[in-house]
Structures are given as C-alpha cells and as structure tokens.
Amino acid sequence: MIIVSNTTPLSELAKIDRLDLLSSLFTKILIPPTVHAELTTGNHPASLLIPKATWIEIRPLQQTERIEQLLKTPGLDRGECAAIALAEEVQADRLLMDERAGRNLAQTLGLPIIGTIGILLLAREQRIISNVSPLLNGLIDQGTWISPAFYQ
C-alpha cells in the first residue's frame, strides 16, 4: 500500500516518536521534495528523525506544473499542493494530510485521505499499538489541538 504524506502528519508523529507506525502500516511512504525541505530545515520537530527514516522515499514530481495549478486553491501552501499532486501522479492508496483545506481539495479530486489520528486508529485496529489514548495525550501535550468530542 502506497501513501503520500504532507508535512504536518509526519511532524506530529515525530513529536510523539511514532514515525515508525507508518513503516508498519504501509509498504511505501512517499514525500515530495518540498515536504522533505519543510521537515528538515530549522528546528522542526522531525528534522532529526526524518533523515534516519530510510523507509521514507523522497519522490520528485514528473509534472511540477500541477503544483502551480493547485496553488490557486485558497488556503493551500506549496507542501500541501505538492503532496496532493504526487498522490495523484502515483495513484497513491492514501494521502496523509491533516489540514482541512487540503483534505477538502483531495476529497474533491477523489483521493482517499487519512490523517494523523487515523494513523493511530489504524495502528490500534491492526494491533500494532494497544492503546491510542497515551499517544493522543502526547500530541495534546506537544500543543496539537484535538477536538474534545473526537477524543471521546
């Protein structure tokens, strides 16, 4: 199963030191160069972990003009557009994205979506982890907002 990821979910999983869940759940994890650059510059939470995650493949887009087309959508940044374009290009089984504007566009384009919390739930469903609550608490402790209704 091929998944293409945007920056935020990788960052969130890195904050709780659970990037490994992706390699347990999916056979191929792809990110566009734009996402890699966002993850590895400055004091980004994932900047130390991403280079060690050799199972994450940086995949350049063949049709970079698609990013420019997608950038016309209000509320999207270059990383989100690159992830959506790459997911389309490789016909990914899932697009890993948390941002609402990106998810809405991806749904419009017919791309199957999963978010950070969806990854945690899938990992529990497949018995990779036994309990989601400590990981959700870890995300909250790191400043991630999770809807109280969703948390229940």
Secondary structure, 3 states (H helix, E strand, C coil): CEEEECHHHHHHHHHCCCCHHHHHHCCEEEECHHHHHHHHCCCCCCCCCHHHCCCEEECCCCCCHHHHHHCCCCCCCHHHHHHHHHHHHHCCCEEECCCHHHHHHHHHCCCCEECHHHHHHHHHHCCCCCCCHHHHHHHHHCCCCCCHHHHC
